Amino acid sequence: MRIGIAGTGRMGTAIARRLLGFGHPVTVWNRTPEKTSVLAQAGASTAATPADVPRASDIVITILTDSAAIEAVYKGPDGLLAGEPASRLFLEMSTAPSQTKRALADEVRAKGAAFVDCPVGGTVGPATEGTLLGLAGGNAEDIARAKPVLDQLCRRVEHVGPIGAGAAVKLAMNLTSLVYWQSFGEALALCKPLGLEAARLMELFAESSGAPRIFQRRAGDIAATLEGRDILPVKFDIDSVRKDLRTMIEEAETIGCRVPVAQRALECFDQAARDGLGGKDCATLPAIWWSRGRER
């Protein structure tokens, strides 16, 4: 199956590598062309413009930064919808507001193409392993068409409703994990005067009810940050956390819902970015409170 991918950041690159491993011809595009070089070396073809991606593909996966990027990549003069999109299936995996997905689906369908809203739960590790959680919004026929590819990327694919439903569920799930980084940092601040070794403290938390799935995967990284070591490579940076929290707050506002915990967490993460930590891995966040908890 010919697959195109527009957006080769950390997640897009991991997804492309996974699909190349299954033998699919993969065509990739990124706004910064240098970010496609590693995939070209792995066997992917590169596109000069987004419009060239659907011309070379049966299914086009997009995983982009935000609504503005989605707008530009799909609807720009050389955007995806300018590139013979009829009969193609667009699989939109970005973390973005549900309204963005619904409006985009209408324009994609007007071009004679199909559209599935399917953001995924998980970061680079699960993408590489094919153990993402797919949250699909759309009609059953289009999702069935996307399923062979999604099954190679995901441990589970759940049809959660119409277009926009996948986006809404992804934002809800991410809210709990992103706020967790802040709450866990505050919990660590309470433990700092005890002088316990970081690894031992992580082990104790892992045995408690305060250890969700994300903690189990990142406990070693958190311990490293408490000891003053950087996490490399960065898997999901603090600036991305801030972007997702802003999107969650926007989504809540559209349905008349208040999310005060998310808003307060965003304020804390914004301060971390002002302190020059925006590019650090999100597992660094607890260490910020470990080192500065008494000051805040």
N, C-alpha and C positions, 0 to 999 in steps of 0.2 A: 504494500500500500504506500502510495506517495504521500509523504507528510511534510507540511511546511510549518515552521515555527517562527513567529515574529516576537522578538523579545528574548535575548539570550543573556539575561542576568544569571545569577547563581542558580535559580530554579529552572529557567529555560534551558540553560546549558545541561543541567543534570537530566532533565527530561529528554533532551535531544540525544544525549549519550545513551540513555536507556533504550530509546527506540532504534538507534543505530545498531545496538547490540542484538536486536531482533531481526536485523537485516533489511529494515525499511529504507528506501531512498529518502533522505531527509534534506530539505532545503531550508536554510536559516537566513534571517535578516535581523540586524540590530541597528539602532540609531548610531551607535559608536561601532563602526565596522571592525575595529580591532578585537572586539569581544566575540567575534565569530571565528577568529583564527584558530583557536584550539579545536573547534568542531570541524573546521575545514581539514585540519591535520588528521582528524579521526574518521574522515570520509564523507562529511556532509558537503553539499553544494551551497554556495553562498549567493544571495540575491542582492542586486544593487539597490533596489527599492522595494517597499512593501508590495507594490503592484505586481512585482515579478514572482512573489511567493505563491499566490493562487494559480498562476499560470503553470507552475511546475508541480502542483499538489492536488490531491483529492480531498484531503482533510487539512485544514489550517488551524493550528493551535496558537492562541495569543495569550501571553502572560506578561502584562505590562504594569507600569508603576502605579498609575492612577487614572481617573476619568479623563484628564487632559491628554494623557498619552494615548489612551484608547481612541479618543476623538481624532487626534492627529494621525495615528497609524491607520485607522480604518478609512477616514474621510478626507485626508489630505489630497492634493493634486495627484500624487503618485501613491495614494493609499491602497489598502487591500481591496476596497470596493471599486477601484479603477482598473483592477487587473483581471478581468474576465471571471468574476466570481460565480456565475451561474452554474448550478449543479454541485458546487462545492459545499462541504460541511465546515462551518466555523465553530471551533470548540474554544470558548472564551474562559480562561482560567484565572484571570486577574482578580485580586481582592479589591472590589469596587462596589459602590452603592447599587442596590437592586434596580433603581430607576435608570441608572446608566445602562444596565444590561437590557432592560425592557425596550428602551428607546433604540438601542443599537440593533436589537433583534428585528424590529420593524424595518429598519433600513436594509439590513442584510436580506431579509425575505423579499423586499421589493426588488432586489437584484436577482431573484430567482435562486437564491442559495438557502441552505438550512443553517440553523443556529442552535447551539446548546450552551447554556450557562453552567459551567462546571468548575468552580474553584476547588482547590484541593487542600486537605488538612495534612500538614507535615512540611518539613524543610528539606534541605539538600540530601541528608542521609536517607530518609524514606523514598525520596524521588529516585535516588540511585539504586535502591534496593527493590523498587516497585511496590512499596508498601504504603503509599499515600491513601488518604480517604477521599473518594470522589463524591461531591455533593452536587448532583445534577438537577438542573431546572430546564424544562422544555417539554416537547411532546414525546410520547413513547416511541414513535417511529424514528425520530432523529436520534434519540438516546440509544436506541438499539443499533443504529448505524455507527455511533461513536464507541459502542461498548467494546469491540475487539481491541481498540487502541487503549481505552481506559483500563481494561483488564490487565494490560501489560504494565501499567503505571501504578495501579491501585490494588490494595488488599481487599477493598470493598468499594462498590459504586452504588450509591443510594439515590433513587429518583425521589426528590423531596417536594416536587410540585412544578408549576409553570416557570417560564423564564423569570428570573429575579429571585426565585426561592432559594436556589443554590447560593447566590450572593448573600442573602439574608442569614441563612444558617451558618455560612462560613464566618461572617462577622460576629455572630453570637458566640460561636465556639472560640474564636480568637480572643474575644473580649475577656473570657475567663482566664485564658493562659497569659495574656499580656498584663492584666491586673495582678496576676499571681506573682510576677517578678517583683512588683513593688511591695506587695504584702510580705513576701518572703524576705526581702531586704530589711524590712522593718522588724521582722521576727529575729533576724540575725543580729540586729543592733542590740536587742535585749540580751543576747548571749555573749556579746563581745567581752564584757568585764570578767567572764569566767575563765578566759585564757585557754579554751579548748582548741585542740588542733583542728584545722579546717576539715580534713578528711574524716576525722572522727565525728565531727558535728554533722557532716553530710550523711554518714552512716546512720546516725541516730534519727535524723529527719526521715530517711528512707524507710525506717521501721514504723513511722507514725502515720496518722491520718492526714498529715500536712504534706504528703508527697504524691502529687498527681503524676500522670504519665510523662509529662514534659520534664519533671524533676528526675525521674528514673533515667532518662536519656542524657541529661546534662549535668548530673551531680559532679562528675569529675571535672568538667569545665568550670563549674561554680567554685569548687575547691581551689582550682588553679588561680582564679581571679582573687580569691581571698588571700592567697599567698603572694599576690602581686605580679602574677604572670599573665601575659596576654593570651587570648584564645585565637589561634590561627589554624586553619583559615576561618575567617568570620563567616558564620552560617546565616545569621539574621541580625542586622545591625539596629542600633537604637533609633536611628532616623527612620527606618522602616517600621519600627514599633510605633513611633509617633504618627506616621502617615496612616497606619491602620487604625489607630485610636481615633484620629480625626474623622476617618471614614465611618467608624462605628457611631460616633456622636452625631454625624450628619444623618446617618440612616435612622437613628432614634428620633431625631427632630422631625423627619418626614412623616413619622407615624404618631407624633405627639407624645413621645415617651421620654422620660428623663433618665439619664444615666450618670448620676453624680459621682459614683466611684470611678468610672472611666474618665470623667472630666478631671478629677483630682489627680489620678494617675498620670494623665497627659501633662498636667502642670509640672509634676515631678520629673518626667522624662524630658520635657522641654528645658528644664533647668540643667539636666545632665548634658544636653546638646549645647547649651550656652557655655558650659564648662569645657567644651571641646571634646566630648565623648560620643558625638553622634555616629561616628564610624565604627565604634566598638561593638562587639557582639552583645546581643541582648542579655546573655547570661552574666555580663559584667554588672548589670543593674543592682543585684543584691550586694555586690562589693562596695558600691557607692555608699549605701547606708551602713555597711560594716565600718567603713572608714570615716563617715561624716554624720552618722545618725545623731550623735549628741548635738551637732551644730544646727540641725534642721528642726 
